[in-house]
Amino acid sequence: MSENKKPTLSMEELVSYAKRRGFVFQASEIYGGIAGFYDFGPYGVELKNNLKRAWWESMVYANPNIVGLDSAIIQNPKVWEASGHTERFSDPMIDCKACKKRYRADKMADIDSTDAAELIAALKGVTCPNCGKEDWTEPREFNLLMETSLGAVEGDKAAAYLRGETCQGIYTNFANVVDTARRKLPFGIAQIGKAFRNEITPGDFLFRQREFEQMELQMFVLPSQAGEVYADWKERRMAWHQRYFTKTKLRFREHGANERAHYAKEAWDIEYDYPFGFKEVEGIHNRGDWDLSRHSKYSGKDLTYFDEATGEHVTPWVVETSVGADRLFMEALLDAYDEEEVNGEKRVVMRFHKDLAPIKVAILPLSKKPELSGLAQKVYASLGGKYSLEYDETQSIGRRYRRQDEIGTPYCVTVDFDSLEDKAVTVRDRDTMVQERITIAELPDYLKEKLS
């Protein structure tokens, strides 16, 4: 991406743009919506799929020692006991006694602590954003797992949980993958999937939701390999972000000793400069042998690995990279947004990397006259199935160009009256606005080269 100074969208502008241009809608909007849940519109689903595809190709297709998995959203409840979620997966919560609004205590106190005494001390002088009173309940733990129930008979149903993270299904399938895919350490399992957290205060648009999507890689390694593998993936993941997004808006941040998970040997975040500051988009963690040790203990199954070099059974360590697909989606929108002046008018353009652009090519007949529409539809058919395309014949050609700029379409193909004679079309480049005349017969190869 360009390193030139570009305008920064506020959160309000981002939310407005995302809805206006069909990227993101509030879930159940006609019923007043529901906090922490969003729907992805026609262009949003394409952008998100492209982000997931780019991640999957870089993780699974580019690495012979990594395979994929798609585990169930609902697992045996003992999975969450073993992982520590039923005991530890919580945030400190407080209520305003005056208006009954609920908040995360650590966020209201603006400290990175869950200690009740420290939170109470820090909350002195802090008033409720809703009513302005300072009358708080004592901080108490609020478990983030979403409960559900299984069974057909009311009163006879068994309690279960929607998964709070995707990685536990990977750990419980470790032995299955070793046996069926015949993998040797170090090897990885990648997964993309939905996760659910009963957040006390979801907010900042897609950044903190109750239903979200994760893209995770769990690398299983010998203890002696963990340091080298961790350093390698730390650099590889930053390089991936820098391939698609502005380098100066990305940074590493190491977790402090007080914020690192109890099992983590090392933890770094890749942060992006969102409208509310640098915040995590991806976490990279050395989890030690915590995960397989716990699941082995709670399940009674042997999850060790036989190391042929030493002739010993060892519990593999885990090196994890975990990126929030929805936070990455926000990163993509914010990073692509640009404005410039063209002939005295403001042009808004989404400069998506061509791999990520929701629509790759727009087919635009100059008018609705049947002879132009018919030829334009033939051009569309010649490209159909190769790229995500859009056909648009409404409004002036200038307005249609601007609309395609605002959804980030790299190339617009205009079919005009000359096309009926010379069998050629005009291809307009999104970023430069340069127009080039290309024969219809050459168009598929031309676009293939440009978009590859």
N, C-alpha and C positions, 0 to 999 in steps of 0.2 A: 504493500500500500504506500501511497505518497506520504512523505514526511512533512509536507507543507502544512502550515497552520490552517486548520479548518474550523468552522463554527462548531460550538458545543451545544448540543440539545439539552434543555432542562428535562426533568422527569415529566412535567406536564406536557411539554412539546412532544416528547417521545411517545407517550401514551396516546396523544391526539393523532399524531402521524400514523402510528401502528394501526389504529382503528380506521382512519380515513382511507388508507391505502390497502386495507384488506389483509394486514399481517396478523393482528391479534385483536380478539374481542373478549369482553367480560363474559364469563360463563353464565348462562341463565339470565342474560341481560334483560329480557322482556319481563322477567319476574323480579327485577331489582338486583340481580346478580348474587354472588356468594363469595365472601372474602377468601382470597388465596387460591382461586381457581380461574383458569383462563382457557379460551378456545383459540386455536390457530386457524386463521382464515386461508383463502385460496393461495395467497402469496407466502403467508407465514408457514404453511405446511411444506411448501416447496423449499423455502430457505432452511427450515429445520431439518428436513430430509437430506438436503445437500450437506449440511454441517455434519450430520451423523454419518453420511456416506464418506465424507472426507476423513473423518476420524477412523472409521472402520477400515478403510483402505490402508491408512497409514499404520494401523495397529495389526490387523489380521493378515491382509493380503501382502504386506511388505515384509513380514517376519515369518520365517518357516517354523519357528518354535512357539507360535501363538495360535490358539484356536478360539472359536466363538462358542457362546452358550446363550440360551434364553430360558432362564429359570422362572418358576411360578411366583406370582405376586404373594400368594398366601402359602406359608410354610407351616410345618408342625410348630406349635407354640414353644416347644423345647429349644428350637433354634434360637429364639430370642432370649431364652434363659442363658444358654451357653455363650451367646455373643455379649451378654451383659446389658442388653437393651432394657429388659424388664426391671433391672435394678438401677441402672445408671443413666438411661437415655431420658434426661429431663432438663428443664430450664427452671430457674427461680421465678416465681410468679407473685405479683402483689395485686391487690384490688384497692381502688379508691373507695373508701367507706361512704363518701358523700354521694357519688354518682354511679357507683358499682362498675365502672369501667375497669378492665383487666389489662395489665401490662407485664412485660418482662422486667424483673427488678434490676438486672444488671444493665439493661439498656437505659432505663430511667435514671439509674444512679451514675451511668457513664463510667463504669469500672469493669475490668475483666476479672470478675470474681463471682463465685456462687456461695461464698461464706455468709451466713445470715447476719452475723454481727457486723461484718464489713459493709454489707449492703444497707443495713439499718443506719449505720453512721453516715454513709454517703448520701442517703436519701433525705437527710435533714436539709430543709430549705428548698427541696424539690416539690413543685406543685403539679397537680394533675393537669395535663394538656386539655382535657375536656371541660372541667368545671373550675379550675384555678385553685382548688382547695389543697391543703397539705394534711391529709388524713388517711394514712396508709395502713393496710393490714400487715401483719408479719410476713416476711418472705416464706414461701413454701414451694416444695418441688412439684413440678407438673410434668408427668410423663408424656412424651411426644408420640408414642406409638398409637396408631389409630386402631381401635378395637372393632371387630366384627364378630359374627357368630355363624356357625355351621350346623346344618341339620334341618330336617323338614318339620319337626314337631315343636311348636312353641313351648317353652319351658323345659325342653329336652335338648336345647342347642348347646353346642360346645363353643367356648370362647376361643377366638383366634385374632390375629393381627394382620393388617396390611403391612407389607414390608416397609421398614423405615430406611433401608438402604438396599442396594442390589447385590452387594458383594457376598452376603451370607449364602446365597444359592450357589455361588462359585465354590466356596469352601466345602459345602456339604457334597459337592460333586467332584471333589479333588480325586478321590480314588477311582471313580467311574471314568474320568478323563484319562488318568494314567493307564487304566486297563484297556480302554477302547481305542484311544488315539495313540497309544504306545509312545508316550512322551517321556523324555528324560530331562532332569534338572540341568540348567534352568529352563523353564517353559512358562508360558502365560495363558490365562483364560480371559477373554474380553467379553463384555456384555453391555448392551444398551437396554434400559428398561425404566419403567415408572417406579417411583418410590413415594411414600406418603408420610407426612409428619403433621401432627396436630399442633401447628405453631400457635403460640399465644397471640402474637401480633404479626400476622403476615403483612408484608408491605414492600415498598420500592418496586412496584409493578411485578415483573417476573423474577426478581432477585430472591425473594423469600415467599414461597408458596406452600400450600398444603399438599398439593399434588404436583410433582415435578418429574423430570427425567434425568437419569444419570448415565454417563458413559464411563465405564470403569475397566481398568486392566489390573489383574492380580498376577504378578510374577512370582512363581514358586522357585526358591533358590536354596542352595546349601548355605548354612550360616557363614561360611568363609567367602561366599560369592556376594553377599548382600550389599556390602559397601560399594563395590565396583558397579553392580547392576543398578543400585540406587543413583549413583552419580551419573551414569549413562542416561537413565530415563529422565532425570531432572533436566539435563541439557536438551535431550531430544524433544521433550514436551514444550519447552520454551521456544525452540526452533520452529515447532509446528505452529504455534500461535503467531510467531513473527512472520511466517510465510503468508498469512492471511490478513494480519492486522498491524496497525502502526506500532513500531518498536518502542517509541517514546511513551506510549500509553501502557506499556507492560513492564512489570518488575517482579522480582523474587522477594519474598519475605519469609524469614525463618520464624517458626513458632517459638515463643518463649517457654521456659521450663514450666511456668504456671498455667499455660494454655494447651500444652501438648497432651494428647490422650495418654492415659496411664500406661498403655502397652507400647507406645511409639518410641522407637530408638532415635528417630530423626523425622522431622516434619517441616516441609516448606510449602508455601502457597505461591502459585502464579496469580498475581493480582492485575486487574485492569482498572484504568482510571474512569470509573462511572461518574455520572453527574453528582453523586454524593461522595466522591473520593475513591481512592484506591481500595478495592475490595476483592476478595477471593473469587476466582473463576475456576481454578483447579487446585487440588491438593495432591502432594506427592509425599508418601509416607513409607517409612521402614517400620513394619508392624511386628517385627520379630517373629517368634513362633506362637504368639498368643492365639491366633485364630484356629489353627489346626489342633493345637493342644487342648483348647477348650472344647471343641466339637468332638474330639476323640474321648475326652473325659465324660462328657454328658451323654454321648451316644453309645459308648462302650465299644466303638469300632476302632480298629487300628488304622490310623491315618499317617503312619510313618512312611518313609521312602527308603528303599534299599539302595545304599550307595555302593556300587560295585568296586569303586576305587579303594574303599576302606573295609568293605565287607560288613558294614554296620547299618543298622536301621537308624534313620535320623528324622526328626520332625522338621520339615522345611520351614524356612522363614518366608515372609511375604513382603514384597515391594509393590506398593499400590500407587497407581495414578487414577484420580477420580475427578472428572470434570462435569459440572452441571450443564446439561444441554440448554436449559432455558437461560442461564446466565450467559452462556456462550452466544445464544441467539441475541440477547441484548447487546453484547459486545459487538456482534456483527452489524446490527442496525446503527449503533452509535458511531462505529468506526467508518462506516460507509457514507454517512450523511455528509453532504457538501452543498455549498451555495456559491454561485458566482453570478456576475452581471453579464448579460448578453444583450447587446443592442438596447441598453438602458433598462432592461427588465431582469428581475431575479430569476435565475434558473436553479431549481433544487434538483440535485442528482445524487443517486445512491451508487457510489463507486465500489460495488461488491467485486471481490475477486471473481473472475469468470466461472470458477468451479462452484461458487456459492450462489450466484445470481438465480433468483427464483424462476425467471423467464429468460431463456437464452436468446431467443430471436422472436421479434414481432413482425408479422406480415401485414402490411398496410396498403390496401388499394387506394389510389388517390381520390377516387369517388365511388359512389355506390352503383354506377352504371353497370349493367349486366356483363358487358364485355370485359370490364376491369375486374369485377368480382369473380367472374369465372376463371380468369387467368390467375388471379391471386390465390384462389382456392386450389388450383393445380400446383402452384408453387408451395403452398402449405403441405399438400399431400406428398410432394417430393421430399419434404424434410420430416414428415410425421414419423414418430417412433424413434427418431434419433436424438431429439432435444425436447425440452419443454418449450412449447410455442404458444403464441397468442395471436389471434386474428382480430383486427379492429378496423371497422370502416365507418365509425361515427365521428362527428366533429371535424374541424379543419385538421390538415396534416400537421400544422405547428402544434396544436393542442395535443394531438396524439403523440407527437415526439416528446412533449413535456411530461405527459403521463407515463410513458415508458421510462423516461429519465428518473422519475420519482419512484418507480419500483425496481430500478437498477438493471434494466434490460441492456445487455452489451451491444446488440445489433438490431437495427430496424431495417426491414427490407420493404421498399416502396415500389409498388407496381403502378406505372403511369401510362399515359396514352402512347408514349414512344415505345413502351414495352410490347405493344401489339405489333409493332413493325420490326423493331430490332431484336426482339426476344431477349431483352436484358432488363435488369432491375437496378435500383439505386440502393446501395447498402450504406447506412449511416452509423458511424462509430459513436457510442455513448460518451466516451471521455473526451474525445477531440472534436466531435461533431463534423469531422471530415466525411464527405460523401464520395463513394466510388461506384462507378458503373460496372456491373458484373453480368455476364450472360447467365440466363437461367440454367443452361446446361452445366456451367462451371460452378454454380452457387453451392451445391452440396460439398464439393471439395474445398472451396474457398472458406466456408464456415467451419469445416472440419479442422482445417489448419489453424484458423483463428481461435477456436474454442478448445483445442487440444492442449 
